[in-house]
Amino acid sequence: MRIPEPSNPFEGRLARLYQDATPRPLKLDKRSQGRPNVLLVMLDDVGFGTCSTFGGPIPTPGVDAVAAAGVSYNQFHTTALCSPTRAALLTGRNHHSVHMGGITEIANSFPAYDSAIPRETATVAQLLQSQGYGTGCFGKWHLTPSWEQGPAGPFDRWPTGLGFDRFYGILGAEASHWEPAVYDQTTPIEPHRGRPDYHLTEDLADQAITWIDRHRASAPDRPFFCYFAPAAVHAPHHVAPEWSDRFKGQFDQGWDALREEIFARQQALGVIPPGTRLTPRPDEIPAWADYDDRYKPVASRLMEVFAGFMAHTDAQVLRVIEHLKAQGCFEDTLVIYLTGDNGASAEGTVHGAWSAPSFQNGVHEDPEWLLAHMDDFGTDRCENHFNVGWAWALDAPFQWMKQVASHFGGTRNALAVSWPRGMEARGGLRSQFHHVIDIYPTILEVTGLSAPESVNGITQAPIHGVSMAYSFDAPEAPSRHRTQYFEILGNRAIVEDGWMASCFHGRLLEALKARFEEEAERYGVYPLRDASARRGGAYSVPHALEGHRKMRYGPAHVRMPEHSIISLKNTSYRITAEIETPEAPAGVLACQGGNMAGWALYIDEEHRPSFVYNWFGHEFTTLKGSPLGAGMQVLEVHYAHDGGFAAGGEATLSVNGAAVAVDRIPRTVGVIFSMSGELRRGPGYGKPCGGLSP
């Protein structure tokens, strides 16, 4: 198969006069008529032992519904990290082979890690779209290289360029669920404005349901492919109290006891085989009994909020599933519900986090701060994440967590699949070994399609996965996926015919070490790197503004991704705003970041020129001048950096060339203001323009 296919030749007869010509009636494209719909669901940062369906503490009726209508898998695997899993899922190839050896934010210049999905590895959406399917993507993307995320594109690695007719969601790793940086196709929008009850996951479910309805009404003979990938339950853990309060007191026993409880339920349900032993707690994670009693209420509340967030997320997935049933198309829809793109996240540190940008910049928060701000958890006042101990508990019975590809705690994810029209099984458990690269070929087999030989004239690389369809009605069938390597940030493993060798920056079993070397060479894993590997200089990926030390911004520059603007980190800089003010000016002129970290140049309600620097929501340095009158004004902020990573410096605010305020910023953000970072332009006055320069 070659896509796109050439146009059909005209089979009528042309003549000089209309009455002498013979038309060829045009026909609707019904190549896909009769093929099943596909609903592919993937959640974010969910450990194997999280969902009640697999013995977890959090009720998940959505997972239950799919498992009851089909089968569930207890040996399904991901890559241990977000972008790599998503790239492998959609391309059917191992993540290094599609240049996604890590998340897009930590790309380097080697092929396995540059984050630019090659044109030789087209997505399953591109194939289905070419064969008449309607294709929609709702949720988290996290597959566009950083230098291509700006408003100028290019857009060929955005969802709409990789096979999706419809995209509604976030482009990067995460977002506030109360105030998300949403894109509608390639246009930034703010759907939360004026909606105090807004939540991103609910919005995504609404959008997916609406799109399915519109597609079915306008093209009833064309099936749909809906990729529903909420940003939940990735941090920040945002959910309304009516969800989190359901779990009050349910985790006061601590993470050690919770892990034992999950393990016991897993044994009772049979989702782990008899004789399974619970792996011990790593020394790096404190025992609950040894954890400071003063901070245990904080930890318990963080877990309650996460549990509410997870329950709320599954409820939105269930809404989509129930809608399919109400529309009478569930029976002929292949539903693949992958409960996570990796194991539970341990990124929240030992004590948890109030400000996600804090740990993303390597700054751990004082637990006293968290204790004083417990009422913020789950709200738009913070970007909370739970303690590492909870992540370990929710990955039961396996070792380690997200990012650790050497052990199943990072790579084992619960999966449920249903297709009532196409499989006889109802409620069975499958234990065949499978990997996320197997989803693509499974969709191919169910839809009766074959992988394309070329796409847009480019010869395609082979699909690496194997279809799982053989196991739908054959619980005892031997696994067809016999060998699989794993690698993230140097932590690696190899599985072959039931044997596994793991390297947590340590020793490999000699018998399988050579097999890992072979697989690594085959799929382009090398050169290996760990979290401290260099990414600057010759190792760096492009920056959209490389070679430019200054840039001019105006009213059109809204929601600019942080990687696409002039960087003001670890350097001295100057911000200049030329404005024309009315009699009583007020408003934001320019800002970057959000409530957890960033800066803003604005005129306050008392008409005073102002500049504020926000260090992770903990420290604010504010400079103010005297009230402004009407007329042309030139506001300028000059920051003189002390030198060094995340160091401080002196800030000066000037109006029309005269300094009006000077203060010291004691420390600055060294890496990133926000994982969904943006440069926002305020309303301004008259015809404002401004510039930034380091």
C-alpha positions in Angstrom: 0.0 0.0 0.0 1.2 3.5 -0.9 -0.4 6.5 0.6 -1.7 8.9 -0.6 -3.1 6.9 -3.4 -3.3 8.5 -6.9 -6.5 10.0 -8.2 -8.9 7.8 -10.2 -8.8 8.5 -13.9 -11.8 10.0 -15.5 -13.9 7.2 -17.1 -16.5 9.2 -18.9 -16.2 11.0 -22.2 -15.2 14.6 -22.8 -16.5 16.6 -25.7 -16.5 20.2 -26.8 -20.2 20.6 -26.2 -21.9 19.7 -22.9 -24.6 17.6 -24.4 -22.1 15.5 -26.3 -20.0 14.7 -23.2 -20.6 11.7 -20.9 -20.2 12.3 -17.1 -18.7 10.0 -14.6 -20.8 10.2 -11.4 -18.6 10.9 -8.4 -18.9 8.5 -5.5 -18.4 8.9 -1.8 -15.2 7.3 -0.4 -16.6 4.2 1.3 -13.4 2.1 1.4 -13.7 1.9 5.2 -17.4 1.0 5.3 -18.0 -2.0 7.5 -14.7 -1.7 9.4 -14.9 -1.2 13.2 -14.4 2.1 15.0 -11.4 2.4 17.2 -11.3 4.2 20.6 -7.8 4.3 22.0 -7.6 5.6 25.5 -4.3 6.3 27.3 -3.9 7.8 30.8 -0.8 9.4 32.2 1.5 8.3 35.1 -0.7 5.4 36.4 1.0 2.5 38.2 0.0 -1.1 37.7 -1.5 -1.3 41.2 -3.7 1.8 40.9 -7.0 0.8 39.4 -9.5 -1.3 41.3 -9.8 -3.6 38.3 -6.2 -4.7 39.0 -6.3 -4.7 42.8 -5.8 -1.0 43.3 -7.4 1.3 45.9 -9.2 3.6 43.5 -12.5 2.6 41.9 -12.3 2.6 38.1 -15.7 1.6 36.7 -14.4 2.7 33.2 -11.7 0.1 33.2 -14.2 -2.4 34.7 -16.6 -1.8 31.8 -14.0 -2.5 29.1 -12.5 -5.5 30.9 -16.0 -7.0 31.5 -16.9 -6.6 27.8 -13.6 -8.1 26.6 -10.3 -9.0 28.2 -7.6 -7.5 30.4 -3.8 -8.0 30.2 -1.5 -8.3 33.2 1.8 -8.4 31.2 1.5 -5.3 29.1 4.4 -2.9 29.0 5.2 0.7 28.1 8.6 2.5 27.8 8.7 4.1 31.3 8.3 7.6 30.1 5.7 9.9 28.4 6.9 10.9 25.0 8.6 7.6 24.2 5.5 5.6 25.0 3.3 7.9 22.9 5.7 7.7 19.9 5.9 3.9 20.1 2.1 3.7 20.5 1.3 5.7 17.4 4.1 4.4 15.1 4.3 0.8 16.1 8.1 1.1 16.4 10.5 1.2 19.3 10.9 4.6 20.7 14.6 5.1 19.9 13.9 4.1 16.3 11.5 7.0 16.0 13.9 9.4 17.7 12.1 9.6 21.0 14.5 8.1 23.5 13.4 10.6 26.0 10.7 13.4 26.4 10.9 16.3 24.0 12.1 18.6 26.7 15.4 16.7 27.1 16.2 16.1 23.5 19.8 16.0 22.2 21.4 15.9 18.8 21.8 12.1 18.4 19.2 10.4 16.2 17.7 8.3 19.0 17.1 11.4 21.1 16.4 14.4 18.9 12.6 14.1 19.3 11.9 14.6 15.6 9.7 11.6 14.5 11.1 10.7 11.0 8.9 10.6 8.0 9.8 7.0 7.5 7.7 6.0 10.5 4.1 7.3 9.7 1.5 6.9 12.4 -1.5 4.6 12.6 -3.6 7.8 12.3 -2.1 8.6 9.0 -2.9 5.1 7.7 -6.5 5.1 9.0 -7.0 8.7 7.7 -5.8 7.6 4.2 -8.3 4.8 4.2 -11.4 6.9 5.0 -11.5 6.9 8.7 -12.3 10.0 10.6 -9.5 10.7 13.0 -9.6 12.7 16.2 -7.0 13.3 19.0 -8.1 14.7 22.3 -5.8 15.4 25.2 -2.0 15.4 25.6 0.2 15.2 22.6 3.8 15.6 23.8 5.4 14.6 20.5 6.3 17.9 18.8 10.0 19.0 19.0 10.5 22.1 21.1 11.7 24.2 18.2 8.5 23.4 16.2 6.0 24.3 18.9 5.7 28.0 18.1 2.9 29.7 16.2 4.9 29.6 13.0 5.1 25.8 13.1 6.1 23.9 11.0 3.0 21.9 11.8 3.9 18.5 10.2 4.7 17.0 13.7 1.6 18.4 15.3 -1.4 16.1 15.5 -3.0 17.6 12.4 0.2 16.9 10.5 0.5 13.3 11.7 -2.9 12.0 10.6 -5.5 13.6 12.8 -8.4 15.6 11.2 -9.2 17.0 14.6 -7.0 18.0 17.6 -8.1 19.5 20.8 -5.8 19.4 23.8 -2.3 20.4 25.1 0.9 20.2 23.1 3.4 19.6 25.8 4.0 17.5 28.9 1.4 18.9 31.3 -1.0 21.6 32.1 -3.1 23.1 34.9 -6.4 21.3 34.7 -8.2 24.5 35.9 -6.4 26.9 33.5 -4.9 24.8 30.7 -2.9 26.0 27.7 -5.3 24.4 25.1 -4.9 24.2 21.4 -7.9 23.9 19.0 -6.1 22.5 15.9 -3.1 24.8 15.9 -4.7 27.8 17.5 -4.2 28.6 21.2 -7.5 29.1 23.1 -8.5 29.6 26.7 -11.7 27.5 27.2 -11.6 28.1 31.0 -12.2 31.8 30.7 -15.5 32.7 32.4 -16.1 29.1 33.5 -15.5 28.7 37.2 -16.5 25.0 37.0 -14.1 24.2 34.1 -11.9 21.1 34.2 -9.7 20.0 31.4 -10.5 16.3 31.5 -14.2 17.0 31.5 -13.7 19.4 28.5 -11.8 16.7 26.6 -14.6 14.2 27.1 -17.1 16.7 26.0 -15.1 17.5 22.9 -14.5 13.8 22.0 -18.2 13.0 22.4 -19.2 16.0 20.3 -16.7 15.0 17.6 -17.9 11.4 17.5 -21.5 12.6 17.2 -20.8 15.0 14.4 -18.7 12.5 12.5 -21.4 9.8 12.7 -24.1 12.1 11.6 -22.3 13.5 8.7 -20.4 10.4 7.5 -22.3 7.4 8.8 -20.5 5.0 6.4 -17.0 6.0 7.6 -15.7 4.6 10.9 -13.8 6.7 13.4 -10.5 6.5 15.2 -10.6 8.5 18.4 -7.3 8.8 20.4 -8.4 10.0 23.9 -5.3 10.7 25.9 -6.1 13.0 28.9 -3.2 14.8 30.6 -4.5 13.2 33.8 -3.2 11.9 36.1 0.1 13.6 35.4 0.9 16.4 37.8 -0.5 18.8 38.7 -3.0 16.7 40.6 -6.1 19.0 40.1 -9.6 17.9 41.1 -12.6 19.3 42.9 -13.0 18.5 46.7 -16.1 16.5 46.1 -13.9 13.9 44.4 -10.9 14.0 46.7 -13.0 14.2 49.9 -14.4 10.7 49.1 -11.1 9.3 50.1 -10.6 11.1 53.4 -8.8 8.9 55.9 -8.3 6.0 53.5 -4.5 6.4 53.3 -3.7 7.3 56.8 -2.1 3.8 57.2 0.8 5.0 54.9 2.4 3.7 51.8 3.9 0.5 53.2 0.5 -0.7 54.4 -1.2 0.4 51.2 1.3 -1.6 49.1 0.6 -4.7 51.2 -3.2 -4.1 50.8 -2.9 -3.8 47.0 -0.7 -6.9 46.8 -3.3 -8.9 48.8 -6.1 -7.8 46.4 -4.0 -8.6 43.4 -3.6 -12.1 44.7 -7.3 -12.5 45.5 -8.3 -11.2 42.0 -5.7 -13.4 40.3 -4.1 -10.5 38.4 -0.7 -11.7 39.6 0.1 -15.4 39.5 0.2 -17.6 42.6 3.6 -17.6 44.4 4.3 -14.0 43.4 6.5 -12.2 46.0 6.1 -8.5 46.9 9.3 -6.7 46.1 10.9 -4.9 49.1 10.9 -1.1 49.6 14.1 0.6 48.2 16.4 2.2 50.8 15.8 5.5 49.0 12.2 5.6 50.1 11.6 6.1 53.9 9.4 3.7 55.7 6.0 5.2 56.8 6.9 4.3 60.4 10.1 6.3 60.1 8.5 9.3 58.3 8.0 12.4 60.5 4.6 12.3 62.1 4.3 16.1 61.6 4.1 15.6 57.8 2.0 12.5 57.6 -1.2 14.5 57.3 0.3 16.3 54.3 1.2 13.0 52.7 -2.2 11.5 53.3 -3.9 14.5 51.9 -1.7 14.5 48.8 -2.7 10.8 48.2 -6.4 11.6 48.8 -6.2 14.3 46.1 -4.5 11.9 43.7 -7.1 9.3 44.3 -9.9 11.7 43.6 -8.1 12.9 40.5 -7.8 9.3 39.2 -11.4 8.5 40.0 -12.5 11.6 38.2 -10.4 10.8 35.2 -11.8 7.3 34.8 -15.3 8.7 35.2 -14.7 10.9 32.1 -13.4 7.9 30.1 -16.6 6.1 31.2 -18.7 8.9 29.9 -17.2 8.4 26.4 -17.7 4.7 26.6 -21.3 5.0 27.8 -22.0 7.5 25.0 -20.8 4.9 22.5 -23.2 2.4 24.1 -26.1 5.0 23.9 -25.3 5.6 20.3 -25.4 1.9 19.5 -21.8 1.7 18.3 -19.9 0.2 21.3 -20.4 -3.4 20.0 -18.5 -2.6 16.8 -15.8 -0.4 18.4 -12.4 -1.7 19.3 -11.8 -0.1 22.7 -8.2 -0.2 23.9 -7.9 1.3 27.4 -4.3 1.6 28.4 -4.3 2.9 32.0 -0.9 4.6 31.8 2.0 5.6 29.6 4.4 4.5 32.4 4.4 3.6 36.1 3.3 6.0 38.8 5.4 9.1 39.1 8.0 9.5 41.8 8.9 13.0 40.6 7.2 14.7 43.5 10.2 14.0 45.9 10.1 12.5 49.4 7.8 15.1 50.9 5.6 15.8 47.8 5.3 19.1 46.1 3.2 22.3 46.2 4.9 23.8 43.1 5.6 21.4 40.2 8.2 23.8 38.7 10.2 23.6 41.9 11.1 19.9 41.5 11.3 20.3 37.7 14.1 22.8 38.4 15.8 20.6 41.0 14.5 22.6 44.0 12.9 20.6 46.8 10.4 22.4 48.9 10.4 22.7 52.6 7.8 20.3 54.0 6.8 23.1 56.4 5.6 25.0 53.4 3.4 22.1 52.3 2.0 21.7 55.8 1.0 25.4 55.8 -0.6 25.2 52.4 -2.5 21.9 52.6 -5.8 23.6 51.7 -4.3 24.5 48.3 -3.9 20.8 47.2 -6.0 20.1 44.2 -6.9 23.8 43.5 -5.7 26.4 41.1 -3.6 27.9 43.8 -0.8 25.3 43.4 0.5 22.5 41.2 0.7 19.6 43.6 2.3 16.2 43.3 2.3 13.3 45.8 5.2 11.8 47.7 7.6 9.2 46.2 6.3 6.6 48.6 2.8 6.6 47.1 4.2 6.1 43.6 6.1 3.0 44.9 3.0 1.7 46.6 0.9 2.1 43.4 3.4 0.2 41.3 2.9 -3.0 43.4 4.1 -5.6 43.2 7.0 -4.4 41.1 10.2 -2.5 41.8 10.7 1.2 41.1 8.5 3.7 39.2 8.2 6.0 36.2 11.5 6.7 34.4 13.1 3.5 35.5 13.0 1.2 32.5 15.1 -1.5 34.1 12.2 -2.8 36.3 8.5 -3.4 35.7 7.4 -0.7 38.2 8.3 1.7 35.4 7.0 -0.3 32.5 4.1 -2.5 33.5 0.7 -0.9 32.9 -2.8 -2.4 33.2 -4.6 -2.8 29.9 -8.2 -3.7 29.0 -9.5 -4.4 25.5 -13.0 -5.0 24.2 -14.6 -5.5 20.8 -17.9 -7.3 21.4 -18.6 -7.9 17.7 -15.2 -9.4 17.0 -14.3 -11.3 20.1 -16.2 -13.9 22.1 -14.4 -13.4 25.5 -16.2 -11.5 28.2 -14.2 -10.7 31.3 -11.1 -12.9 30.7 -7.6 -12.3 31.9 -4.7 -12.6 29.4 -1.1 -13.1 30.5 0.8 -13.0 27.2 3.8 -10.6 27.1 3.1 -7.5 25.1 4.4 -4.0 24.6 3.0 -0.7 23.5 4.5 -1.2 20.0 1.9 -4.0 19.6 -1.1 -1.6 19.6 -0.5 -0.4 16.0 -0.4 -3.9 14.4 -3.4 -4.9 16.6 -5.4 -2.1 15.1 -4.2 -3.1 11.6 -5.4 -6.7 12.0 -8.8 -5.7 13.5 -9.5 -3.2 10.8 -8.2 -5.5 8.0 -5.6 -3.1 6.8 -1.9 -3.5 6.1 1.0 -1.2 6.9 1.9 1.2 4.1 5.0 0.6 2.1 5.4 4.3 1.4 3.9 7.5 2.6 4.1 10.7 0.6 6.7 8.9 -1.6 8.9 8.0 1.4 9.6 4.3 2.0 8.5 3.2 5.4 10.5 1.4 8.1 9.2 -1.9 9.3 6.6 -2.1 12.1 8.3 -3.6 15.2 5.3 -4.8 17.1 3.1 -7.9 16.8 -0.7 -8.0 16.8 -2.4 -9.0 20.1 -5.5 -10.2 18.3 -4.5 -13.8 18.5 -4.9 -13.7 22.3 -8.4 -12.3 22.3 -10.1 -15.7 22.4 -7.1 -17.8 23.2 -6.1 -17.3 26.8 -3.5 -20.1 26.7 -1.9 -19.2 23.4 1.9 -18.7 23.8 3.2 -15.1 23.6 4.2 -14.0 20.1 6.2 -11.0 21.4 9.3 -12.9 22.5 12.0 -10.3 22.9 11.8 -6.7 24.1 14.4 -4.2 25.2 13.8 -1.3 27.6 15.9 1.8 28.1 15.3 5.3 29.6 18.2 7.5 30.8 20.6 4.6 31.0 18.3 2.3 33.1 17.7 -0.6 30.8 16.5 -4.2 30.6 16.0 -7.0 28.1 13.2 -9.6 28.2 13.4 -12.8 26.1 11.1 -15.8 26.4 10.2 -15.1 30.0 13.8 -14.3 31.2 14.8 -10.7 32.1 18.1 -9.0 32.7 17.9 -5.5 34.4 20.5 -2.8 34.7 19.7 -0.1 37.2 23.1 1.5 36.5 24.5 -1.8 37.8 25.1 -5.3 36.5 23.4 -7.2 33.7 23.0 -11.0 33.6 25.8 -12.2 31.2 23.5 -14.6 29.4 21.2 -11.7 28.2 23.8 -8.9 28.0 24.7 -9.8 24.5 21.0 -9.8 23.5 20.6 -6.3 24.8 23.6 -5.2 22.7 22.0 -6.8 19.6 18.6 -5.1 20.2 20.2 -1.8 21.0 22.2 -1.8 17.7 19.1 -3.0 15.8 16.8 -0.2 17.1 19.3 2.6 17.3 19.5 3.0 21.1 23.1 4.2 21.3 24.7 6.3 22.6 23.3 5.6 26.1 22.9 8.6 28.3 21.8 9.2 31.9 20.0 12.2 33.4 23.2 14.2 33.8 24.3 13.8 30.2 25.2 17.0 28.4 22.6 18.6 26.2 24.2 21.9 25.3 26.6 22.9 22.6 27.1 20.3 19.9 24.6 18.1 21.8 21.7 20.5 21.7 18.7 20.5 19.4 17.8 23.6 17.4 16.2 26.7 19.0 13.7 28.6 16.9 15.5 31.8 17.7 19.1 30.7 17.6 21.4 33.5 16.6 19.0 36.2 17.9 19.7 38.1 21.1 16.6 40.3 21.0 13.1 40.1 19.8 10.1 42.5 19.4 6.7 41.3 20.7 3.3 42.8 20.4 -0.4 42.1 20.8 -0.3 39.1 18.5 2.1 37.2 20.7 -0.1 35.3 23.0 0.6 31.8 24.5 4.1 31.6 23.0 5.8 28.4 24.1 8.7 28.9 26.4 11.1 27.2 24.0 10.2 29.5 21.2 11.1 32.9 22.7 14.2 34.7 23.9 15.5 33.0 27.1 15.8 35.2 30.1 17.4 32.6 32.4 20.9 32.6 33.9 21.7 35.9 32.1 21.4 39.6 32.3 18.5 41.0 30.3 16.5 44.1 29.4 12.8 44.3 28.8 11.4 47.5 27.2 7.8 48.4 26.6 6.7 51.4 24.6 3.1 52.2 25.3 0.5 54.9 25.1 -1.5 55.1 28.3 -5.0 56.5 28.9 -5.9 58.7 31.9 -6.1 55.7 34.4 -4.0 52.9 33.0 -4.0 49.4 34.4 -3.2 46.0 33.0 -0.5 43.5 32.1 1.9 44.5 29.4 3.9 41.2 29.2 4.4 38.2 31.3 5.9 34.7 31.1 5.1 31.6 33.2 2.2 31.4 35.6 1.3 31.4 39.3 4.1 28.9 40.1 7.0 30.7 38.5 7.7 33.5 36.0 7.7 37.3 35.7 5.3 40.1 34.7 5.6 43.7 33.7 2.3 45.5 34.4 0.5 48.6 35.6 -1.3 47.9 38.8 -4.8 49.1 39.9 -3.3 52.3 41.4 -1.8 53.0 37.9 1.8 52.4 39.0 4.3 50.7 36.7 5.3 47.4 38.2 7.5 44.4 37.7 7.3 41.1 39.7 9.5 38.1 39.7 8.0 34.9 41.0 10.3 32.2 42.3 8.2 29.0 42.4 5.3 30.7 44.1 7.4 31.0 47.3 9.2 34.3 46.9 8.0 37.4 45.0 10.2 40.4 44.2 8.1 43.4 43.2 9.3 46.8 41.9 6.9 49.7 41.7 7.0 53.3 40.5 4.7 56.3 40.9 1.3 56.4 39.2 1.3 57.1 35.4 -0.7 59.7 33.6 -1.9 59.7 30.0 0.6 59.8 27.1 3.5 57.9 25.6 5.6 56.0 28.1 8.7 53.9 27.9 8.9 51.3 30.6 12.1 49.3 31.1 13.3 46.5 33.3 17.1 45.9 33.5 18.3 42.8 35.3 22.0 42.4 36.1 22.7 38.8 36.8 25.3 37.8 39.4 26.5 35.0 37.2 26.0 31.3 37.7 23.1 28.8 37.4 19.8 30.0 39.1 21.7 32.8 40.9 20.3 36.2 41.8 20.9 39.7 40.7 19.8 43.4 40.7 16.6 44.5 39.0 15.9 48.1 38.0 12.6 49.5 36.8 12.7 52.7 34.8 10.1 55.0 33.3 11.1 57.3 30.4 14.8 56.7 31.1 14.6 57.5 34.9 15.0 54.7 37.5 11.9 54.5 39.7 12.7 51.3 41.7 15.6 49.0 42.4 15.6 45.7 44.3 17.5 42.5 44.5 16.1 39.2 43.2 17.7 36.8 45.6 17.5 33.7 43.3 16.0 32.9 39.9 14.5 30.0 38.0 17.3 28.2 36.2 15.6 25.7 33.8 11.9 26.3 33.0 9.1 28.5 34.3 6.4 26.0 33.3 6.3 22.7 31.4 3.4 24.3 29.5 5.3 27.6 29.5 4.1 30.6 27.6 4.8 34.3 27.0 1.6 36.2 27.5 0.9 39.7 26.2 -1.6 41.8 28.1 -4.3 44.2 26.7 -1.9 47.1 26.4 -2.9 50.7 25.5 -3.0 52.4 22.1 -0.5 50.7 19.8 2.0 49.2 22.2 5.0 47.2 21.3 7.8 45.8 23.4 11.0 43.9 23.2 13.1 41.4 25.1 16.8 41.0 24.9 19.3 39.1 27.1 
